[in-house]
Amino acid sequence: MPRRLVKVWIWDDLPIPAKVRTFPTMKHPLHEVLKLLEVGQAMDWPRDLNEQNPNKLRAIMQRHQKSTGKRFTLRTIWPRPWQGDKGKTIRIWRTA
């Protein structure tokens, strides 16, 4: 097997560069809506955006709770055929 010579430079006092974020942590539109809610208010997530998994919305909501100290509750409201509802509704309340 052939050999080759490799040079390696070692710096004794080179600092580690700071970590660079390439995107904001709160870029989902749910964060903007949650900022507007006051205690006791509720909002319905738009049905045309229901392709979002409720568990993913809950995770985003919990991240918002952790960073702002506000408290929220998420519930899935199932359709009532006798009232003409066609799809489930995802509703979020601000509790504290």
C-alpha positions in Angstrom: 0.0 0.0 0.0 1.5 3.4 -0.9 2.1 5.9 1.8 1.6 9.7 1.6 2.7 12.5 3.8 0.0 14.7 5.4 0.6 18.0 7.3 -1.6 18.8 10.2 -1.5 22.3 11.8 -2.4 22.4 15.5 -3.5 25.7 17.1 -3.2 25.9 20.9 -5.3 29.0 21.5 -7.9 29.0 18.7 -11.4 29.6 20.2 -14.4 27.5 19.2 -16.8 29.7 17.1 -20.2 30.4 18.4 -23.1 28.3 17.1 -25.0 30.1 14.3 -28.7 29.7 14.0 -29.9 29.5 10.4 -33.6 30.1 11.1 -35.8 31.5 13.9 -37.1 29.1 16.5 -40.6 30.4 16.4 -41.4 30.5 12.7 -44.7 28.6 12.7 -47.8 30.7 12.2 -49.3 29.2 15.4 -46.8 31.2 17.5 -48.1 34.5 16.1 -51.7 33.5 16.9 -50.8 32.3 20.4 -49.2 35.7 21.2 -52.5 37.4 20.6 -54.6 35.3 23.0 -55.5 36.7 26.4 -56.4 34.5 29.4 -59.8 32.8 28.9 -59.9 33.3 25.1 -60.0 30.5 22.6 -59.2 30.2 18.9 -60.1 27.6 16.2 -57.3 26.3 14.0 -58.6 26.9 10.4 -60.1 23.7 8.9 -58.3 24.1 5.6 -55.0 23.8 7.6 -56.2 20.6 9.4 -53.7 18.6 7.4 -51.5 19.5 10.4 -51.3 16.7 12.9 -52.9 17.8 16.2 -49.9 16.2 18.0 -47.6 18.5 16.0 -49.7 21.5 16.9 -49.6 20.4 20.5 -45.8 20.2 20.3 -45.5 23.7 18.9 -47.9 24.9 21.5 -45.8 23.4 24.3 -42.7 25.0 22.9 -44.4 28.3 23.0 -45.5 27.7 26.6 -41.9 26.9 27.6 -40.4 30.0 26.0 -43.1 32.5 27.1 -44.5 31.1 30.4 -48.1 31.2 29.1 -50.3 28.2 29.4 -52.6 26.7 26.7 -54.9 23.7 26.3 -55.7 22.0 23.0 -58.8 20.0 22.3 -60.1 18.3 19.2 -63.8 18.9 18.7 -65.4 16.1 16.7 -68.2 16.8 14.1 -71.8 16.6 15.1 -73.7 15.3 12.0 -77.1 16.4 13.3 -75.8 20.0 13.3 -74.3 19.8 9.8 -70.7 19.8 10.9 -68.4 18.3 8.3 -65.0 18.1 9.8 -63.2 18.1 13.1 -62.1 21.4 14.7 -58.9 21.9 16.7 -59.5 24.5 19.4 -56.9 26.1 21.6 -57.6 27.9 24.9 -55.3 30.2 26.8 -55.6 29.1 30.5 -52.9 31.2 32.2 
